[in-house]
Amino acid sequence: MAKYKKRKDGRYAANVVIGFDEETGKRIYAPTIYAKSISELESKKSEIKVSLNNGTYADDKGTTIKKWGKTWLDIYKSSVEDATKDRYEYAIRKMDAIHDIRLMELKKTDVQKLLNDKSDNPETQRIIRLTLRQMLECAIDDGLIYKNVARNVTIEKSKKKYSGRRLTEAEQKAIASCDFELKEKAYIYMLYYTGIRPEEALALTKSDVDLKHEIVHINKAITWKDKNFPVKIKSTKSEAGNRDIPIAASLSPILRLYMNELNNIYLFPQPDGSMMQQKAYQRFFDNIRGKINIKLGGTNDKKVNGRIKEHGIKATDLTAYTFRHNYASMLYDVGVDVKEAQYLLGHSDISITLNIYTHLDENKANLKESIKKLKTL
């Protein structure tokens, strides 16, 4: 057994050779190991030697989860979309319970407990697990650790219920009779009869609309980081987002008329011709919703000293995405199969489309049951 001297702090120390420099032939040492007893020190040395023989030796260089999270974001996720990066940053913030744990000392139980403590929010659980798994895989590649303890942790199975709704009959009638400006009508009918996402609609250019073949080409979207951040063009939400959508008979004449008068590369630009900024879009859509609201019997907001005194709102939950959900419902109504609906809606995962169709199936079944009951009264 090697001879060791006790340090002033009462501990013993040792160094273990883990390799040799290829150019100089000099020994490469693992970080100095410390122990309160010689037997403990020998045990730690043995652990390093066994891991070297097994090819599982790693050195995290004292890196904590929090520190590695920042490094991982800066190096491996520098080119992701702003919204994606925001989700990663959110996930790392939510790992605060394990922030100070070193990478090599992180255990599966630490990760599972962290996720269990977030059981009230399955989506947060999912994002944390996804992010941590990626972080640890990159740490393995960098030789900081030799295994990913987040690989087999479990989370609550998300029970997502379809929350969208179709347009009511009253809303459909109101939209058909609204005194929209031509640009407003072209936009709202584009959402209505193609089901595209608003960020896809605002990225459309004249060349994306093929009136000869009655097709709208979807191949990009816009993104805003916040209300004051310049608008940017990005790819669609996923590869499945790239699609060609047929122009419906009700949409075609409005698009033709609008595009004949449009003197701009973008289909729905700001008044100065540039791409729609977030604040401008909010005003644009609020104005559309306000007109629909009045047709439904609502009134304009009344303000007293700058504060809303009376709403008179009838279309409280009407959003741009309501038209997308309504389009999905129309596909279901006319018998478009799930696979084709998935393509037209640009869903990357068919389970999303199935969720919508299942919801519509249930509603249809419930309606039939209600009619049966009413006939017995």
Residue, then its C-alpha position, 0 to 999 in steps of 0.5 A: m500500500a502506498k504511503y500517504k501523509k495527512r494534510k493539515d486539514g486532516r484529510y489524505a490526498a492522492n493523484v491517479v494517472i488516467g493517461f499520457d499526452e500523445e505528443t510529450g508522453k507526460r502523464i495526465y492526472a485525474p483531479t486530486i482526490y481527498a478522503k478522511s482515511i487511507s482506506e477511503l482514499e484507496s477506495k476512491k482510487s480503485e473506483i477511478k481505475v475501474s471506470l478507466n478500465n470500463g471506459t466509463y471515466a469522466d470528469d465534470k471539472g466541478t461543473t454544476i447543473k446550472k452552469w452546464g445549462k448556461t454553457w449548453l444553451d450558449i454553445y449547442k442551442s445558439s441557432v434555435e428559434d427565439a421561442t424554442k430558446d425561451r422554452y429551454e431557458y424556462a426549463i432550466r430555471k425550473m430545475d432550481a432544486i438541482h442547480d447546485i448539484r455537480l453533473m457527476e453527482l446527479k442521481k436518477t432519484d434527484v431527477q425523479k424527485l424534481l419531476n415528481d414535485k412538478s406533477d401539478n403541471p405535466e407540460t412543465q414536467r415534459i419540458i424539463r425532462l426533454t431539456l435535461r436529457q439533451m443537456l446530459e447527452c451533450a455532457i457525455d459527448d464532452g466527457l463530463i459524465y459517462k451516463n445519462v441519469a434522466r433517460n428512464v425517469t417517468i412523468e405524468k402522462s399528459k391527458k390533453k383534451y381538445s380545447g378548440r371550438r368551431l364558429t357558432e352559427a351566429e358568428q358565421k352569419a355575422i362574418a358573412s354580413c360584416d362590413f370588412e375592408l377588403k384587406e380584412k375580408a381577405y385575411i379573415y376568409m384566408l383563415y376561414y377557408t384554409g385553416i392556416r396559422p396566423e403566423e403563416a398567413l402573415a408571412l404569405t407573399k403574392s407568389d405563394v398564392d397560385l390563382k391559376h391552379e387555385i392553390v396556396h403554398i405554405n412554406k414559412a411563418i413569421t415570429w415575434k420575440d415580443k411586442n417591440f421586437p422586429v418581425k422575422i421570417k422563419s420556417t414553418k412550425s415543422e417540416a409537415g408545415n410545408r404544404d399546398i392548400p386548395i383555394a375554396a370557391s368562397l375564398s377565390p373571388i375575394l383573393r382575386l379582387y384583393m390581389n388585383e388591388l395589392n401593390n406589395i410583395y406581402l399579402f398582409p403588410q402594414p400600411d407602410g408596406s413592411m411585414m406586420q409587426q405584433k402591435a400592428y397585427q393586434r390592432f388589425f385583428d382587434n378591429i376585425r373582431g370588433k366588427i364581428n362583435i357589433k354584428l353579434g349585437g355587442t357594442n364598442d367598449k365605453k371608456v371613462n377616464g381611460r378605463i373600460k366602463e362597459h364591454g358589451i362584448k359578445a365574441t369574448d373568446l374569438t381568436a385567429y385560431t378559432f378559424r383554424h379549429n373551425y376549418a378542422s371541423m369542416l374537414y371532418d364534416v365533409g368526410v376528409d380522412v384523418k391522414e389528409a386532414q393532418y396534411l392540410l392542417g400541417h400537423s407533424d404528429i397525427s395524434i394531434t389530428l386524431n385528438i380533434y377528430t375524436h373530440l368531434d366524434e364524441n360531440k356528434a355521438n352526444l348530439k345523437e343521444s340528446i336527440k334520442k332523449l328529446k324524442t321520448l319526452 
